[in-house]
Amino acid sequence: MLEIRNLSQYYGEFCALKDISFDLGENEILGIIGQNGAGKTTLINSITGLGGRPSGTVRLDGTDILGKRPDTIARLGVARTFQNLRIFRGMTVREHLLVAQNRKLSPGRKLLPNFRNTEDAGVDALLEFFDILRFRDDDAEGLSYGDRRRVEMARALAGSPKLLILDEPGAGMNEQESEVLASQIREIRERFHTAIILIEHDMSIIRACCERIIVLDHGQKIAEGSFEQIAADREVQRAYLGEEDA
Amino acid sequence: MNVYYTGLFVTFLINVLCALSVYVILKSGQISVGNAGFMAVGGYVAGILSTVYGLGIPASVAAGSAAAALCGAVVGIPALRLKGTYLVIGTISFTAMIRSIAQVLDITGGAMGLKGMKRIGILWIVIFAVLVIALLFLFEKTRYGLDVEAVAADSEAAAAAGVRVILIKVLSFTLGAAIAGIAGGCYAHWTQYIEPSDFSTSVSTMMVLPVILGGRNRIAGAVLGAAVFTILPELLRFASVWRMVIYGVLVIAIVIVKPDGLISGRKRHA
């Protein structure tokens, strides 16, 4: 469904991404790992249209999306979360989901004023799924760090994306929360029929979720394969453990 | 009602329209210190239509508003690339440009100003103000209203959630300009005389202050702010030459005590 060929991103002389190519199948969970600064977030910013002038090809179900505006890409079915939380200040949890849902509504429906708190099974089901239903009408900004992460994931899913990109969803979570998160990510795929790209430092989450993993180092793809293949890769070991045993 | 109170009431209504024109733009996370320019467009177009072309006053005001809206869209597009201070400078420049145009054209009366407008009935001004408030109230209850708030909160995150950020931002500028245009048309037909200096940058600034003071998150805040800015100078008349000093101190005090405005907190979406 996603086809990436020779994706590069330069900031002046600095090469943040170099000739990245990979494919993503329907319903696949792909992990992207690498040290800080390896280009993971740059890669998904390029895919989602945020920042820089990337070159190469990015196709979503055959449609070229590279260089399109972020809202256009989102409306084509790519949703994401942010490594540094991007909560809508002052808005309730429920309103976060309504905003994302808007892309599915017709302009006429969007112009209809709404005065009553209409029940929305879709919103409630998502909140229930992430165990934040009790915060539905609370200000999202006031929630704990972990809960705000869950709001972001619920917001991303509220637009019924074909592709969900999660940028370090496990950051700041403890071991137990990470375990729950890993099972949730696998469940998201089953329930919402979406392909997932997962950026994560927590290897237990990567191992539990991803059929395939891509390793980035200094903006380049240095390895691709299953967790076991990656773990055995000398190039990866060198990037992660240092030069001495190379 | 005697002439004094009638005049004060009309000033209040026009101030409400001015404040709302700024409010709508602020609500989308943008700022305009150029709304006097949109007001000028509305005032001149309405004035010329009613005097030169003999169009009825309400229709002239509506047409002036449409012309201002068009300018709002035209300004709103380059404004997309500007943020914060740069947007302030950009919108101020727009007002200066409109003033210069009004100054050199024959049809606007140049520096001599535009005169000969018949006086608009107060009822029409009331109708325009109520209509604008009602439509804004309804708009904020729609999903577009929710989009506007998301864009103001975090435009990148809103875009990533599929909100058409450019549409929302330009729409807000267009809407704000349309409202300023109505204010201009009403003003031109109330004072029956307008000149370029009626639409100075200080007028633009005075359109922003009531919104900051009254509360930028709520329509009621802008209306209350407009009321305060209409009545306060009158209440301070006893202070004669010290009037503006006391006025300034009071405004600063309110902003310090209530930084989010007199009416703070936003309404939630149902």
Interface residues (C-beta under 8 A of the other chain):
Chain A: T48 G49 L50 R69 P70 D71 A74 R75 A79 R80 F82 R86 I87 F88 R89 G90 M91 T92 E95 L98 V99 A100 N102 R103 L105 R109 K110 L111 L112 P113 N114 F115 R116 N117 T118 D137 R155 A156 G159
Chain B: L138 F139 K141 T142 R143 Y144 L146 D147 E149 A150 A153 D154 E156 A157 A158 A159 A160 A161 G162 V163 R164 V165 I166 N217 R266 R268 H269 A270
